[in-house]
């Protein structure tokens, strides 16, 4: 896939920390990534083959709201936020603003879910 790079992570390897700049979107090819709460570091989700995470990379100035760690050997396709924005804009002028709106809604939903 154009714009994507394949990266590997070892078991226990940190992909990013909560509070880091959100600059990449990840798509899991194999393995499992565990998402950790920003405050408690408690796991709240596992992401596996075919799933994506790090969507905040699409939003300009996005900040990671959780940490991500490889549970086992993980292979991901990774794309920078800038390349992803460019890819979406080439598809349709309305696509990027639509995706940004959906991501903001998802972010609010996730914040409410973590409070429960």
Secondary structure, 3 states (H helix, E strand, C coil): CCCCEEEEECCCCEEECCCCECCEEEEEEECCEEEEECCCCCEEEEECCCCEECHHHHCCCCECCEEEEECCCEEEEEEEHHHHHHHHHHHCCCHHHHHHHHHHHHHHHHHHHHHC
